[in-house]
């Protein structure tokens, strides 16, 4: 089958799901189309990416939301848990009450750690925690160049430990990760000078 034929079959399947009162979400449809793209190696869908829910916020809402996340993280709290607890107990969420009123739980469930990477200019609002899954680049232990013979490669791992070390007025954060083969690796300056060498794992 050609990629166009496969896309037509998928579109028909989407309509069948709608008719059976079992509609797929736009995100689910995009995932299925991406899988077809990977299998076929078709560039037609190459630009298709899952929507970033943070892009749906206005600039004022985004600024308020990122500030809320950053504040919660600074207090070593999980921002999503705070919002859900507010909603469960009918508490006002202050500057981010609009999320509950305008976007709801469905929107909140779509937000994942990797969505914040687009807004990394916001001083890494989201901090690493033990158990987070990330990808790190081989540039941490190999000499790689973006246009050289040794290309940048990414490896999945799990965060085991995050330490902040203070020396006078300065502080640096180090992180220990474990690869899926069991090997452990320490990344020094995870936020300060090695931010370019890791990214959130897209689930």
N, C-alpha and C positions, 0 to 999 in steps of 0.2 A: 504494500500500500504506500502511496505517496503521502508526504506530510499533510497536504491539503485534504486528502481523503480521510486521514486519521483525525484531523481537526473536525471535519464534517461529522464523523461518527461520534466524536466526543460531544459536539454541540447537540446532536440528536439525543444522546444519553442524558445531557443536562435537561433537555426539554421533557424527557420521559420521567426524570426524577421530579420535576415540577408537577407533572400531571399526576404522579402517584402521591402527591402531598408530602414528598420527601426532598424538598429543594436543597441543592448544595449552596454553600455560601460562595461569594466571589473569591475568597481566599482558597477554598477547596478547588474551585475551577481552575484558578491560576496554577495551583500545585500540580494538578493533572496535566495541564498544558505544558508545564515545565518538564515534567517527567518524559512526555512525548518528545520534547525538544532534545533532551539529553540522549534518549534512545536513538533518535533519528539523526542527531548531530546537525539539526536544521537551524540555520542562522535566522530564520524568519521570526522565531520566538525569542531570539537572543536578548532582545531589549525588555522582554516581559519580566517584571520583578514583582514580588509580593508587595502590596501597598504598605507603607510605613504609617501606622495609625497616628504618629506624632505629627505627620504632615497635615492631618485633618484639623488641627488646632489653629486658631488665629495666632498672629504673632504675639499678641498680649497674653492669650491663654497659654501658649507655649512657654513664654518667659516665666509666667507664674508657676506652671507645672514643673519646669526644670528647677526653679528655685526651691519649690516644695521638696522635690526628690533630693536635691543637694543637701537641704537642711536635715531631712530624715536620715540620710546616709551619714552626715557628720555626727549625728546623735546615735549612730550605730543601730538604727531602726530600719525595718524593711518597709519601704514607702507603700507598696501595694497592700500589705497587711494593715497598715494604718488606715488607708482609704476604706478597705473592706470592713474593718471594725467600726469605723465611723458610720458607714451605711447600715451595718447590722444593728447598731445601737441608736440609730436615728440621730447621730451627733452631726453638728455642722462641721464641714471640713475647711472652713475659712476661705482662703484665697483660691482653693481648688474645688470648691463646692460645685462649680459649673460642670465638672466632669460627671458628677452624679446626675445633675439635672439635665444636661444636654447630650451626654454621650452614653452613660450607663455602663453596666457590668460587661456587656458584650464588647464594648470598645476596650475596657480595661483588660479583659482576657486576651485581647489581640496584641497587647504591648509586651514585648520581650526585651531582654537586655541588649541584644544587638541593634535594636532600633535606635538606641541612644548614640551609636557611633556616628551617625550623620551629624549629630550636634556635639561632637567632641570639643568644639570651640568653647563649650560651656564648662570648661575646667573639669572634665570628667565627672559629671554629676553623679554617675553611678559607679560605686566602688566595688572591687572584687570581694567576694566572701568565700569561705571554705565551702567546697562542693560545687562552685560555679564551673561550668564547662567553657573552655576557651580554646582558641587555636594560637599557637606560637610559630614564629617564623624561624627557619634555619639560619637566618642572619644573626641570631644570637650566638651561634657557635661556629658558623662558617662565613667566609668572605663571599658575599653575593653582590651582584650588581643588577640593577633593573634591566640594563641592556647588554649585559655580559654573558659569558658562556655558562656561568653558574647562576641559575634562576632562583628566585625566592620561592620556597615551598612552605606549606602550612601543615602543622601537625596538631591533632586534637589531644587535649589533656584535661585533667581535673585539678582545680586549685586545692591544695592541701593546707596551706598556711600563708597568712599575710602578716608581715611585721612592719611596724613603723619605727624607725630608729632615729632618735633625735640626738643631734650633736650641736649644742648651743642654740643658735637661732635657726639653724637649718634642720630639716628632717628628710628622710628618704624611706621609701617603701620597698621592701623586698618580698618576693613571692616564691613559694615552693609549689611546683606542679608535678603531677604524675601522668606519664604517658600511658596509653592503654596496654603497652607491653610490660608495664611495671616499673620502668625506669623513672627516676625522679630527677628534677632539674631546678636549680634556684635562679630566678631572674632578679637581678639587682636593678633598682631604680625603675620599678614596674610602671610608675606614672611619670617619673621625672625625666629619664632619658631613654627608656625602652618602650614608650607607649606606641611607637611606630611598629614594633615587632610583635604585637599581640592584638587579637580582636576577639569579640564575643562569638561563640559558636552559634550558628543559625540552626535552630531545631525545627 
